[in-house]
Amino acid sequence: MVRERFEEYLGAIYRLREAGDVPLPLSQLVDYFNFSPVSVHEMVQKLADRMWVTYHPYRGVILTPEGEDIARALLRRHRLWERFLTDMLQLPWSEVHHIAERLEHAAPESVTERLAGLLGDPEHCPHGSPIPPYREVAVNRVCLDGLSPGTRGEIVRISPESQSVLQALSGLGIELGSRIEVRVQNEASTCIVTGAHEVNLPEVLTQRIWVRVVSNEAH
């Protein structure tokens, strides 16, 4: 269980960071796990003691090469299991993240690679994130909360994903490939049109939705 908790933190740092050489503020880990700042700080110190991260006071945390390897392997297992659950077992995309969080710690590397072969070595998970060793290729993609009214595009990624966010989007009929147009944008929420429906999304959702912009002109 201790090893699993370490891996979860390393994976979260990998998911949340903007770049490998830029410290991730601990406040983002607090928000991601919904833990207290003291709890997060204590765990980061434990990771630093094991030489898996470098902690920069008042700035944040960076993965060391060893920590990077552990995090990358974890995310590879996680995202391959997500693909297996959606592609082979036909489970909804909103449910597989939570299940994969349990499976990701159990499978040895030999099983992971057999799984990759069975699936045809997919490049992305069902939520649009790259499966290591594939890297992200950002092509005209912007977070929804940064788009202006009148912008049209296609949802291409949900990140960082969580069960609550995925279930909320699923309940609203929003998924990868959904075509949207931004109607109203403000600090608290974003109003979009998808299909024939108008949907108001709170900030907690708009910050997780990534859009490939098609046009900046209103209909």
Backbone as a chain_set.jsonl record, in Angstrom:
{"seq": "MVRERFEEYLGAIYRLREAGDVPLPLSQLVDYFNFSPVSVHEMVQKLADRMWVTYHPYRGVILTPEGEDIARALLRRHRLWERFLTDMLQLPWSEVHHIAERLEHAAPESVTERLAGLLGDPEHCPHGSPIPPYREVAVNRVCLDGLSPGTRGEIVRISPESQSVLQALSGLGIELGSRIEVRVQNEASTCIVTGAHEVNLPEVLTQRIWVRVVSNEAH", "coords": {"N": [[0.827, -1.213, 0.0], [1.991, 1.221, 0.732], [3.878, 1.619, -1.299], [2.115, 1.856, -3.445], [0.856, 4.288, -2.825], [3.018, 6.049, -3.059], [3.502, 5.766, -5.821], [1.107, 6.798, -6.839], [1.328, 9.53, -6.217], [3.617, 10.218, -7.704], [2.665, 9.687, -10.266], [0.616, 11.595, -10.369], [2.044, 13.998, -10.3], [3.372, 13.812, -12.738], [1.144, 13.886, -14.47], [0.045, 16.436, -13.962], [1.959, 18.419, -14.364], [3.378, 21.118, -16.274], [5.701, 21.187, -17.717], [8.719, 19.219, -17.829], [10.878, 20.413, -16.531], [9.908, 22.417, -14.958], [8.907, 23.423, -11.805], [6.192, 21.842, -10.115], [3.594, 23.372, -8.451], [2.778, 22.692, -5.042], [0.213, 23.173, -4.302], [-1.366, 22.373, -6.412], [-1.3, 19.618, -6.209], [-2.604, 19.355, -3.784], [-5.183, 20.184, -4.513], [-5.756, 18.243, -6.444], [-5.742, 15.737, -5.106], [-7.345, 16.363, -3.013], [-6.382, 16.591, -0.434], [-4.93, 17.666, 2.716], [-2.705, 20.529, 2.909], [-0.55, 20.003, 4.631], [-0.426, 17.178, 4.692], [0.188, 16.612, 1.999], [2.665, 17.903, 1.769], [4.222, 16.399, 3.552], [4.25, 13.904, 2.248], [5.592, 14.581, -0.124], [8.095, 15.187, 0.923], [8.87, 12.619, 1.724], [9.058, 11.388, -0.772], [11.143, 12.863, -1.81], [13.192, 12.099, -0.074], [13.622, 9.564, -1.007], [14.769, 10.044, -3.378], [13.183, 10.425, -5.607], [11.896, 12.697, -6.325], [12.631, 16.205, -6.672], [12.461, 18.729, -4.395], [11.568, 22.078, -4.342], [11.507, 24.591, -2.167], [8.693, 26.715, -1.689], [8.288, 26.855, -4.391], [7.828, 24.376, -5.731], [7.676, 20.99, -6.995], [9.758, 18.659, -8.728], [10.096, 15.877, -10.865], [12.649, 13.436, -10.472], [15.034, 11.723, -12.637], [14.704, 8.943, -12.001], [12.248, 8.998, -10.65], [10.691, 9.918, -12.73], [10.767, 7.717, -14.485], [9.353, 5.797, -12.985], [6.841, 7.031, -12.783], [6.123, 7.263, -15.488], [5.946, 4.567, -16.259], [3.852, 3.77, -14.625], [1.71, 5.331, -15.636], [1.605, 4.304, -18.201], [0.74, 1.651, -17.734], [-1.744, 2.235, -16.523], [-3.202, 3.625, -18.546], [-3.235, 1.799, -20.621], [-4.76, -0.23, -19.453], [-7.159, 1.175, -19.272], [-7.79, 1.389, -21.976], [-8.146, -1.324, -22.601], [-10.381, -1.926, -21.028], [-12.353, -0.306, -22.188], [-12.192, -0.88, -24.974], [-12.154, -3.688, -25.249], [-13.853, -4.777, -23.272], [-15.971, -3.123, -23.439], [-16.782, -1.152, -21.613], [-18.147, 1.905, -20.246], [-16.561, 5.057, -20.957], [-16.509, 6.767, -18.836], [-16.263, 5.246, -16.581], [-13.939, 3.755, -16.527], [-11.538, 4.905, -15.661], [-11.461, 4.948, -12.856], [-11.49, 2.192, -12.284], [-9.122, 1.386, -13.518], [-7.281, 2.611, -11.878], [-7.001, 0.841, -9.817], [-6.086, -1.483, -11.057], [-3.655, -0.716, -12.128], [-1.527, -0.966, -10.359], [-1.141, -3.631, -10.026], [-0.314, -5.236, -12.186], [2.534, -6.835, -13.591], [5.424, -5.831, -15.595], [5.659, -7.573, -17.776], [3.049, -8.441, -18.234], [1.868, -6.016, -18.837], [3.08, -5.372, -21.305], [2.162, -7.462, -22.905], [-0.496, -6.851, -22.886], [-0.444, -4.422, -24.248], [0.328, -5.372, -26.777], [-1.89, -6.977, -27.41], [-3.816, -5.021, -27.726], [-2.925, -3.675, -29.907], [-0.925, -1.795, -29.604], [-1.817, 0.939, -28.736], [-1.948, 4.555, -29.087], [-3.187, 6.474, -27.543], [-5.148, 7.007, -24.558], [-8.63, 6.342, -23.614], [-9.475, 8.87, -22.934], [-8.029, 10.658, -24.293], [-5.359, 11.17, -23.635], [-1.809, 10.744, -24.134], [-0.304, 7.501, -24.377], [2.471, 6.475, -22.708], [5.32, 5.073, -24.402], [4.603, 7.101, -26.159], [4.342, 10.534, -27.001], [2.887, 13.728, -26.21], [1.26, 15.545, -28.73], [0.606, 18.644, -29.418], [-1.723, 20.123, -31.261], [-3.014, 22.926, -32.249], [-4.595, 23.011, -29.945], [-6.538, 23.934, -27.163], [-7.307, 24.811, -23.791], [-10.656, 24.658, -22.657], [-11.571, 26.697, -20.941], [-10.165, 28.866, -21.769], [-11.112, 29.79, -24.164], [-12.684, 32.02, -26.477], [-15.992, 33.532, -26.797], [-17.91, 32.338, -29.536], [-15.996, 30.719, -30.604], [-15.38, 27.666, -32.231], [-15.001, 24.118, -32.035], [-13.493, 20.846, -31.488], [-13.734, 18.424, -28.966], [-10.908, 16.955, -27.644], [-9.45, 15.941, -25.582], [-9.555, 15.005, -22.121], [-8.276, 16.2, -19.282], [-6.502, 16.987, -16.248], [-7.904, 13.78, -15.669], [-10.673, 12.546, -13.74], [-12.82, 10.399, -11.824], [-15.189, 11.681, -10.999], [-15.292, 13.965, -12.639], [-15.387, 12.803, -15.209], [-17.77, 11.339, -15.059], [-19.59, 13.414, -14.689], [-19.354, 14.8, -17.139], [-20.151, 12.782, -18.895], [-22.813, 12.503, -18.109], [-23.79, 14.843, -19.11], [-23.73, 14.402, -21.75], [-21.361, 14.819, -23.069], [-18.357, 14.048, -24.712], [-15.224, 12.632, -25.957], [-14.534, 13.87, -29.174], [-16.853, 15.291, -29.4], [-18.473, 18.009, -30.951], [-18.297, 21.459, -30.443], [-19.498, 24.787, -29.654], [-18.536, 27.831, -28.274], [-20.577, 29.846, -26.356], [-20.981, 31.693, -24.183], [-18.566, 33.054, -22.009], [-17.247, 33.195, -18.822], [-15.848, 33.944, -15.526], [-16.871, 32.072, -13.724], [-18.266, 30.082, -15.109], [-18.878, 28.343, -18.26], [-20.732, 28.636, -21.168], [-21.76, 26.413, -23.579], [-22.569, 25.164, -26.861], [-23.498, 22.033, -27.922], [-24.141, 19.703, -30.306], [-27.586, 19.774, -30.481], [-27.967, 21.001, -28.12], [-27.73, 23.308, -25.4], [-25.333, 23.914, -22.978], [-24.343, 24.587, -19.681], [-21.268, 24.827, -18.187], [-19.45, 24.339, -15.211], [-16.498, 25.895, -13.766], [-14.778, 23.929, -12.761], [-15.065, 21.852, -14.528], [-14.554, 22.979, -17.084], [-11.854, 23.528, -16.952], [-10.706, 21.101, -17.355], [-11.213, 20.247, -19.889], [-10.079, 19.871, -23.164], [-9.675, 21.367, -26.304], [-9.664, 21.042, -29.807], [-9.26, 23.616, -31.874], [-11.439, 24.74, -34.376], [-12.596, 26.92, -35.623], [-12.642, 30.465, -35.124], [-14.771, 32.045, -35.47], [-18.102, 33.017, -35.071], [-21.203, 31.276, -35.835]], "CA": [[0.0, 0.0, 0.0], [2.867, 2.391, 0.769], [4.413, 1.762, -2.657], [1.031, 2.346, -4.286], [0.664, 5.711, -2.541], [4.134, 6.752, -3.687], [3.278, 5.764, -7.265], [-0.003, 7.706, -7.133], [1.853, 10.895, -6.185], [4.5, 10.41, -8.853], [1.808, 9.766, -11.439], [-0.099, 12.873, -10.353], [2.995, 15.046, -10.691], [3.567, 13.64, -14.183], [-0.071, 14.318, -15.149], [-0.314, 17.833, -13.73], [3.023, 19.367, -14.687], [3.359, 21.746, -17.6], [6.947, 20.781, -18.375], [9.522, 18.424, -16.931], [11.859, 21.199, -15.787], [9.206, 23.487, -14.244], [8.34, 22.864, -10.564], [4.746, 21.8, -9.964], [3.205, 23.865, -7.121], [2.134, 21.685, -4.2], [-1.219, 23.482, -4.244], [-2.056, 21.586, -7.424], [-1.466, 18.275, -5.648], [-3.651, 19.49, -2.763], [-6.468, 20.215, -5.22], [-5.95, 16.993, -7.176], [-6.06, 14.649, -4.174], [-8.237, 16.872, -1.967], [-5.722, 16.354, 0.844], [-4.473, 18.886, 3.373], [-1.346, 20.93, 2.527], [0.425, 19.325, 5.49], [-0.321, 15.796, 4.225], [0.899, 16.616, 0.715], [4.055, 18.282, 2.013], [4.879, 15.254, 4.181], [4.484, 12.885, 1.228], [6.628, 15.072, -1.028], [9.37, 15.011, 1.622], [9.202, 11.196, 1.653], [9.497, 11.121, -2.14], [12.464, 13.488, -1.96], [14.138, 11.252, 0.654], [13.889, 8.385, -1.847], [15.395, 10.558, -4.598], [12.238, 10.333, -6.719], [11.55, 14.066, -6.695], [13.403, 17.304, -6.103], [11.517, 19.709, -3.855], [12.054, 23.447, -4.275], [10.603, 25.315, -1.264], [7.905, 27.849, -2.184], [8.141, 26.783, -5.848], [7.144, 23.146, -6.104], [8.369, 19.71, -7.05], [10.137, 18.16, -10.049], [10.482, 14.464, -10.867], [14.008, 13.058, -10.847], [14.971, 10.707, -13.697], [14.133, 7.703, -11.49], [10.834, 9.245, -10.424], [10.079, 10.014, -14.052], [10.598, 6.356, -14.999], [8.276, 5.149, -12.231], [5.577, 7.67, -13.161], [5.814, 6.933, -16.877], [5.523, 3.167, -16.282], [2.526, 3.721, -14.006], [0.706, 5.858, -16.566], [1.479, 3.354, -19.316], [-0.149, 0.579, -17.273], [-3.081, 2.788, -16.29], [-3.901, 3.986, -19.776], [-3.484, 0.566, -21.367], [-5.922, -0.883, -18.835], [-8.345, 1.931, -19.684], [-8.113, 0.987, -23.351], [-8.67, -2.687, -22.547], [-11.727, -1.899, -20.444], [-13.294, 0.3, -23.144], [-12.147, -1.505, -26.3], [-12.413, -5.124, -25.201], [-14.979, -5.088, -22.395], [-17.058, -2.204, -23.794], [-17.227, -0.355, -20.476], [-18.213, 3.344, -20.545], [-15.308, 5.777, -20.717], [-16.615, 7.47, -17.566], [-16.064, 4.307, -15.478], [-12.703, 2.972, -16.598], [-10.423, 5.546, -14.95], [-11.5, 4.492, -11.465], [-11.111, 0.776, -12.255], [-7.704, 1.285, -13.889], [-6.478, 3.029, -10.727], [-6.748, -0.351, -9.017], [-5.335, -2.458, -11.847], [-2.346, -0.199, -12.536], [-0.498, -1.364, -9.397], [-1.104, -5.079, -9.881], [0.244, -5.963, -13.329], [3.969, -6.693, -13.869], [5.735, -5.283, -16.916], [5.406, -8.576, -18.816], [1.615, -8.397, -18.525], [1.608, -4.725, -19.487], [3.486, -5.418, -22.708], [1.222, -8.355, -23.593], [-1.723, -6.075, -23.028], [-0.204, -3.476, -25.338], [0.279, -6.125, -28.026], [-3.278, -7.374, -27.655], [-4.585, -3.841, -28.123], [-2.346, -3.063, -31.105], [-0.04, -0.711, -29.183], [-2.525, 2.212, -28.94], [-1.194, 5.766, -28.769], [-3.91, 7.334, -26.603], [-6.16, 6.403, -23.707], [-9.973, 6.75, -24.046], [-9.733, 10.263, -22.591], [-7.23, 11.495, -25.179], [-3.981, 11.371, -23.183], [-0.881, 9.808, -24.774], [0.167, 6.35, -23.611], [3.925, 6.377, -22.845], [6.277, 6.149, -24.646], [4.123, 8.146, -27.063], [4.333, 11.856, -26.388], [1.783, 14.592, -26.59], [1.436, 16.431, -29.876], [-0.432, 19.676, -29.282], [-2.015, 20.744, -32.549], [-4.133, 23.872, -32.179], [-5.458, 22.572, -28.859], [-6.614, 24.946, -26.109], [-8.242, 24.484, -22.72], [-11.954, 25.282, -22.902], [-11.775, 27.926, -20.174], [-9.432, 29.952, -22.396], [-11.673, 30.082, -25.487], [-13.58, 33.177, -26.561], [-17.308, 33.269, -27.394], [-17.887, 32.204, -30.989], [-15.022, 29.714, -30.996], [-15.884, 26.323, -32.469], [-13.948, 23.127, -32.025], [-13.789, 19.452, -31.172], [-13.108, 17.982, -27.723], [-9.911, 15.937, -27.978], [-8.795, 15.393, -24.389], [-10.004, 15.368, -20.785], [-7.076, 16.051, -18.457], [-6.378, 15.656, -15.641], [-9.204, 13.138, -15.539], [-11.069, 11.937, -12.468], [-14.101, 9.737, -11.995], [-16.286, 12.642, -10.851], [-15.334, 14.814, -13.841], [-15.823, 11.994, -16.346], [-19.188, 11.022, -14.891], [-20.344, 14.647, -14.92], [-19.375, 15.059, -18.581], [-20.977, 11.75, -19.508], [-24.2, 12.834, -17.83], [-24.17, 15.982, -19.953], [-23.639, 13.993, -23.144], [-20.116, 15.345, -23.632], [-17.326, 13.025, -24.807], [-14.227, 12.918, -26.981], [-15.121, 13.975, -30.502], [-18.01, 16.202, -29.398], [-18.274, 19.316, -31.575], [-18.879, 22.47, -29.572], [-19.294, 26.217, -29.901], [-18.615, 28.608, -27.035], [-21.554, 30.927, -26.421], [-20.677, 32.682, -23.144], [-17.406, 32.692, -21.207], [-16.966, 34.071, -17.684], [-14.958, 33.339, -14.545], [-17.514, 30.999, -12.979], [-18.774, 29.004, -15.949], [-18.829, 28.512, -19.705], [-21.906, 28.125, -21.861], [-21.418, 25.9, -24.898], [-23.582, 24.434, -27.611], [-23.014, 20.779, -28.489], [-25.308, 19.128, -30.964], [-28.715, 20.712, -30.428], [-28.164, 21.34, -26.725], [-26.928, 24.339, -24.755], [-24.891, 23.365, -21.699], [-23.522, 25.44, -18.828], [-20.244, 24.031, -17.522], [-18.715, 25.05, -14.166], [-15.06, 26.023, -13.989], [-14.1, 22.678, -12.433], [-15.102, 21.019, -15.729], [-13.931, 23.644, -18.238], [-10.404, 23.46, -16.803], [-10.257, 19.743, -17.692], [-11.599, 19.941, -21.274], [-9.154, 20.422, -24.163], [-10.409, 21.487, -27.561], [-8.97, 21.377, -31.058], [-10.012, 24.734, -32.433], [-11.766, 24.657, -35.793], [-12.88, 28.266, -36.117], [-12.85, 31.493, -34.117], [-15.871, 32.872, -35.918], [-19.435, 32.517, -34.734], [-22.032, 30.915, -36.993]], "C": [[0.859, 1.26, 0.0], [3.426, 2.663, -0.619], [3.346, 2.323, -3.589], [0.811, 3.842, -4.079], [1.781, 6.544, -3.148], [3.9, 6.875, -5.195], [2.158, 6.737, -7.645], [0.469, 9.153, -7.147], [2.752, 11.167, -7.383], [3.695, 10.526, -10.14], [1.062, 11.077, -11.515], [0.814, 14.015, -10.772], [3.218, 15.003, -12.201], [2.37, 14.184, -14.955], [-0.238, 15.842, -15.119], [0.726, 18.832, -14.219], [2.853, 19.928, -16.095], [4.594, 21.358, -18.402], [7.82, 20.08, -17.345], [10.477, 19.223, -16.064], [11.23, 22.364, -15.033], [8.575, 22.902, -12.99], [6.813, 22.94, -10.557], [4.394, 22.296, -8.567], [2.476, 22.79, -6.324], [0.633, 21.934, -4.09], [-1.997, 22.69, -5.279], [-2.255, 20.141, -6.964], [-2.543, 18.278, -4.564], [-5.024, 19.445, -3.422], [-6.771, 18.865, -5.875], [-6.399, 15.867, -6.244], [-7.118, 15.044, -3.143], [-7.711, 16.496, -0.58], [-5.315, 17.692, 1.452], [-3.073, 19.253, 2.885], [-0.272, 20.222, 3.355], [0.651, 17.894, 5.02], [0.468, 15.708, 2.931], [2.372, 16.926, 0.923], [4.832, 17.122, 2.624], [5.194, 14.168, 3.148], [5.586, 13.313, 0.265], [8.005, 14.93, -0.383], [9.812, 13.546, 1.584], [9.695, 10.818, 0.257], [10.888, 11.69, -2.379], [13.53, 12.658, -1.251], [14.533, 10.031, -0.16], [14.48, 8.767, -3.2], [14.5, 10.395, -5.82], [11.753, 11.702, -7.173], [12.583, 15.011, -6.099], [12.416, 18.377, -5.667], [12.198, 21.065, -3.75], [11.096, 24.24, -3.392], [10.0, 26.558, -1.907], [7.727, 27.845, -3.703], [7.419, 25.522, -6.281], [8.086, 21.968, -6.209], [8.607, 19.294, -8.495], [10.51, 16.689, -9.91], [11.972, 14.314, -11.192], [13.923, 12.04, -11.984], [14.366, 9.382, -13.226], [12.638, 7.858, -11.227], [10.058, 9.336, -11.721], [9.811, 8.625, -14.632], [9.447, 5.637, -14.304], [6.927, 5.704, -12.665], [5.165, 7.284, -14.575], [5.316, 5.487, -17.0], [4.121, 3.02, -15.695], [1.455, 4.193, -14.978], [0.543, 4.953, -17.783], [0.525, 2.23, -18.921], [-1.585, 1.084, -17.145], [-3.845, 2.996, -17.592], [-4.124, 2.786, -20.685], [-4.672, -0.195, -20.782], [-7.203, -0.139, -19.202], [-8.771, 1.532, -21.092], [-8.704, -0.418, -23.377], [-10.122, -2.689, -22.06], [-12.755, -1.302, -21.401], [-13.355, -0.483, -24.451], [-12.585, -2.967, -26.271], [-13.643, -5.488, -24.368], [-16.168, -4.149, -22.596], [-17.625, -1.451, -22.582], [-17.255, 1.119, -20.845], [-16.92, 4.058, -20.169], [-15.314, 6.485, -19.365], [-16.326, 6.568, -16.37], [-14.656, 3.729, -15.42], [-11.531, 3.592, -15.841], [-10.329, 5.017, -13.523], [-11.063, 3.035, -11.354], [-9.627, 0.611, -12.548], [-6.796, 1.73, -12.751], [-6.16, 1.854, -9.82], [-5.848, -1.336, -9.76], [-3.896, -2.023, -12.106], [-1.215, -0.65, -11.607], [-0.257, -2.87, -9.38], [-0.318, -5.785, -10.98], [1.75, -5.751, -13.454], [4.187, -6.219, -15.3], [5.431, -6.274, -18.027], [3.931, -8.598, -19.216], [1.264, -7.105, -19.259], [1.936, -4.782, -20.964], [2.622, -6.386, -23.513], [-0.099, -7.644, -23.841], [-1.586, -5.081, -24.176], [-0.276, -4.185, -26.687], [-1.125, -6.545, -28.399], [-4.099, -6.226, -28.212], [-4.045, -3.169, -29.385], [-1.499, -1.85, -30.809], [-0.69, 0.663, -29.407], [-1.705, 3.404, -28.475], [-1.869, 6.609, -27.687], [-4.899, 6.519, -25.772], [-7.542, 6.882, -24.155], [-10.314, 8.21, -23.754], [-8.8, 11.218, -23.338], [-5.792, 11.732, -24.764], [-3.054, 10.348, -23.836], [-0.468, 8.681, -23.835], [1.679, 6.269, -23.784], [4.318, 5.06, -23.513], [5.817, 7.205, -25.649], [4.026, 9.463, -26.309], [3.179, 12.689, -26.945], [2.171, 15.442, -27.786], [0.291, 17.431, -29.848], [-0.607, 20.385, -30.619], [-3.254, 21.623, -32.396], [-5.123, 23.481, -31.079], [-5.371, 23.555, -27.697], [-7.583, 24.464, -25.048], [-9.523, 25.283, -22.915], [-12.12, 26.593, -22.154], [-11.004, 29.116, -20.735], [-9.977, 30.358, -23.752], [-12.668, 31.243, -25.423], [-14.935, 32.772, -27.126], [-17.225, 33.281, -28.917], [-16.908, 31.166, -31.478], [-15.692, 28.355, -31.149], [-14.729, 25.333, -32.48], [-14.448, 21.748, -31.665], [-13.049, 19.066, -29.895], [-12.179, 16.806, -28.022], [-9.228, 15.339, -26.753], [-9.501, 15.878, -23.126], [-8.814, 15.13, -19.861], [-6.905, 17.232, -17.513], [-7.756, 15.059, -15.369], [-9.419, 12.634, -14.121], [-12.446, 11.324, -12.684], [-15.252, 10.732, -11.935], [-16.425, 13.525, -12.083], [-15.871, 14.024, -15.026], [-17.302, 11.641, -16.253], [-20.053, 12.245, -15.14], [-20.454, 14.947, -16.41], [-20.25, 14.045, -19.302], [-22.453, 12.046, -19.308], [-24.723, 13.984, -18.657], [-24.101, 15.641, -21.441], [-22.393, 14.491, -23.847], [-19.047, 14.258, -23.592], [-16.282, 13.444, -25.824], [-14.891, 12.899, -28.352], [-16.332, 14.884, -30.555], [-17.626, 17.532, -30.038], [-18.995, 20.365, -30.733], [-18.698, 23.869, -30.16], [-19.47, 26.944, -28.575], [-19.592, 29.765, -27.237], [-21.211, 32.058, -25.45], [-19.508, 32.17, -22.321], [-17.253, 33.688, -20.071], [-16.156, 33.306, -16.653], [-15.564, 32.1, -13.896], [-17.926, 29.815, -13.849], [-18.617, 29.354, -17.42], [-20.088, 27.893, -20.297], [-21.484, 27.685, -23.255], [-22.649, 25.291, -25.551], [-22.914, 23.195, -28.182], [-24.21, 20.027, -29.032], [-26.425, 20.16, -30.976], [-28.94, 21.227, -29.015], [-27.232, 22.457, -26.276], [-26.614, 23.865, -23.344], [-24.05, 24.395, -20.967], [-22.56, 24.573, -18.033], [-19.554, 24.856, -16.444], [-17.214, 25.022, -14.441], [-14.311, 24.719, -13.739], [-14.094, 21.717, -13.618], [-14.372, 21.674, -16.895], [-12.41, 23.597, -18.165], [-9.837, 22.09, -17.178], [-10.503, 19.392, -19.163], [-10.657, 20.646, -22.241], [-9.772, 20.285, -25.548], [-9.458, 21.76, -28.722], [-9.812, 22.422, -31.773], [-10.187, 24.579, -33.928], [-11.936, 26.042, -36.379], [-13.068, 29.206, -34.946], [-13.968, 32.444, -34.511], [-17.186, 32.227, -35.533], [-20.187, 32.148, -36.0], [-22.701, 32.163, -37.543]], "O": [[0.515, 2.251, -0.644], [3.447, 3.809, -1.067], [3.641, 3.172, -4.431], [0.604, 4.58, -5.042], [1.532, 7.621, -3.69], [4.076, 7.947, -5.774], [2.253, 7.423, -8.663], [0.049, 9.927, -8.007], [2.659, 12.224, -8.007], [3.996, 11.354, -11.0], [0.885, 11.626, -12.602], [0.399, 14.902, -11.518], [3.248, 16.043, -12.86], [2.538, 14.861, -15.969], [-0.612, 16.456, -16.118], [0.391, 19.991, -14.463], [2.268, 19.297, -16.975], [4.532, 21.219, -19.623], [7.687, 20.311, -16.143], [10.854, 18.774, -14.982], [11.951, 23.218, -14.517], [7.778, 21.969, -13.092], [6.221, 23.95, -10.937], [4.844, 21.709, -7.583], [1.65, 22.061, -6.871], [-0.133, 21.01, -3.815], [-3.164, 22.365, -5.058], [-3.263, 19.514, -7.293], [-3.304, 17.319, -4.437], [-5.923, 18.752, -2.948], [-7.912, 18.404, -5.857], [-7.332, 15.129, -6.563], [-7.711, 14.189, -2.486], [-8.472, 16.136, 0.318], [-5.351, 18.724, 0.782], [-2.321, 18.366, 2.482], [0.792, 19.881, 2.836], [1.793, 17.439, 4.954], [1.32, 14.832, 2.777], [3.235, 16.286, 0.322], [5.982, 16.886, 2.252], [6.276, 13.582, 3.17], [6.423, 12.497, -0.121], [8.975, 14.591, -1.061], [11.001, 13.264, 1.428], [10.629, 10.03, 0.113], [11.71, 11.08, -3.063], [14.645, 12.521, -1.754], [15.645, 9.52, -0.024], [14.67, 7.912, -4.065], [14.992, 10.244, -6.939], [11.252, 11.846, -8.288], [13.304, 14.672, -5.16], [11.63, 18.874, -6.474], [13.266, 21.193, -3.15], [9.98, 24.536, -3.817], [10.684, 27.338, -2.57], [7.081, 28.74, -4.248], [6.503, 25.578, -7.101], [9.153, 21.946, -5.596], [7.779, 19.539, -9.372], [11.166, 16.3, -8.943], [12.488, 14.988, -12.082], [12.835, 11.539, -12.269], [13.599, 8.76, -13.961], [11.851, 6.964, -11.54], [8.914, 8.891, -11.808], [8.748, 8.384, -15.204], [8.658, 4.949, -14.951], [5.982, 4.949, -12.891], [3.992, 7.009, -14.83], [4.381, 5.211, -17.752], [3.304, 2.247, -16.197], [0.419, 3.547, -15.132], [-0.553, 4.852, -18.334], [-0.389, 1.893, -19.673], [-2.523, 0.434, -17.604], [-5.0, 2.587, -17.717], [-5.096, 2.755, -21.441], [-5.493, -0.738, -21.521], [-8.235, -0.773, -19.422], [-9.958, 1.36, -21.369], [-9.666, -0.671, -24.103], [-10.976, -3.376, -22.621], [-13.904, -1.742, -21.425], [-14.44, -0.724, -24.981], [-13.3, -3.426, -27.162], [-14.387, -6.403, -24.722], [-17.232, -4.344, -22.008], [-18.818, -1.15, -22.541], [-16.462, 1.551, -21.681], [-16.267, 3.706, -19.187], [-14.254, 6.774, -18.809], [-16.158, 7.064, -15.256], [-14.227, 3.26, -14.367], [-10.623, 2.875, -15.421], [-9.246, 4.681, -13.045], [-10.338, 2.679, -10.425], [-8.949, -0.198, -11.915], [-5.656, 1.275, -12.662], [-5.145, 1.871, -9.123], [-4.959, -1.947, -9.166], [-3.016, -2.865, -12.283], [-0.061, -0.708, -12.031], [0.716, -3.337, -8.789], [0.285, -6.829, -10.731], [2.21, -4.609, -13.426], [3.262, -6.204, -16.113], [4.993, -5.877, -19.107], [3.603, -8.753, -20.392], [0.458, -7.108, -20.189], [1.163, -4.299, -21.791], [2.377, -6.147, -24.695], [-0.732, -7.821, -24.882], [-2.505, -4.919, -24.979], [-0.868, -3.666, -27.633], [-1.51, -6.48, -29.566], [-4.968, -6.423, -29.061], [-4.634, -2.207, -29.878], [-1.359, -0.966, -31.654], [-0.173, 1.467, -30.182], [-0.868, 3.283, -27.58], [-1.201, 7.373, -26.99], [-5.413, 5.491, -26.213], [-7.619, 7.762, -25.012], [-11.309, 8.733, -24.255], [-8.773, 12.418, -23.066], [-5.062, 12.43, -25.469], [-3.459, 9.209, -24.07], [-0.303, 8.895, -22.634], [2.147, 6.018, -24.894], [3.713, 4.028, -23.225], [6.578, 8.122, -25.958], [3.673, 9.498, -25.13], [2.596, 12.388, -27.986], [3.272, 15.988, -27.846], [-0.842, 17.111, -30.206], [0.257, 21.151, -31.048], [-4.385, 21.138, -32.41], [-6.336, 23.601, -31.254], [-4.281, 23.961, -27.292], [-8.565, 23.789, -25.356], [-9.478, 26.453, -23.295], [-12.746, 27.517, -22.673], [-11.154, 30.239, -20.255], [-9.372, 31.188, -24.432], [-13.39, 31.413, -24.441], [-15.032, 31.782, -27.853], [-16.555, 34.128, -29.508], [-16.965, 30.762, -32.639], [-16.478, 27.943, -30.296], [-13.616, 25.668, -32.885], [-15.65, 21.506, -31.551], [-11.86, 19.354, -29.76], [-12.601, 15.793, -28.579], [-8.51, 14.346, -26.865], [-9.982, 17.01, -23.064], [-8.39, 13.989, -19.676], [-7.134, 18.372, -17.917], [-8.66, 15.749, -14.897], [-8.468, 12.335, -13.4], [-13.154, 11.692, -13.622], [-16.19, 10.643, -12.727], [-17.538, 13.806, -12.527], [-16.719, 14.519, -15.769], [-18.007, 11.644, -17.262], [-21.127, 12.137, -15.731], [-21.527, 15.307, -16.893], [-21.001, 14.399, -20.21], [-23.256, 11.864, -20.222], [-25.926, 14.106, -18.889], [-24.379, 16.487, -22.291], [-22.359, 14.579, -25.075], [-18.851, 13.617, -22.559], [-16.422, 14.477, -26.479], [-15.704, 12.025, -28.651], [-16.8, 15.219, -31.642], [-16.589, 18.111, -29.714], [-20.153, 20.186, -30.357], [-17.863, 24.096, -31.036], [-20.432, 26.703, -27.846], [-19.45, 30.558, -28.167], [-21.155, 33.225, -25.836], [-19.459, 30.991, -21.972], [-17.14, 34.89, -20.311], [-15.81, 32.145, -16.873], [-14.835, 31.169, -13.553], [-17.935, 28.675, -13.384], [-18.277, 30.48, -17.784], [-20.458, 26.767, -19.964], [-20.925, 28.468, -24.022], [-23.629, 24.951, -24.888], [-21.883, 23.29, -28.848], [-25.17, 19.75, -28.312], [-26.231, 21.288, -31.428], [-29.979, 21.823, -28.73], [-26.086, 22.539, -26.718], [-27.51, 23.464, -22.601], [-23.154, 25.004, -21.551], [-22.984, 23.686, -17.291], [-19.111, 25.97, -16.723], [-16.729, 24.226, -15.245], [-13.326, 24.427, -14.418], [-13.217, 20.858, -13.71], [-13.644, 20.998, -17.622], [-11.742, 23.622, -19.198], [-8.622, 21.936, -17.304], [-10.049, 18.348, -19.631], [-10.457, 21.858, -22.157], [-10.313, 19.241, -25.912], [-8.564, 22.601, -28.626], [-10.926, 22.148, -32.218], [-9.231, 24.323, -34.659], [-11.482, 26.318, -37.49], [-13.586, 28.813, -33.9], [-14.095, 33.529, -33.943], [-17.351, 31.014, -35.662], [-19.871, 32.625, -37.09], [-23.445, 32.084, -38.52]]}, "num_chains": 1, "name": "protein.A"}
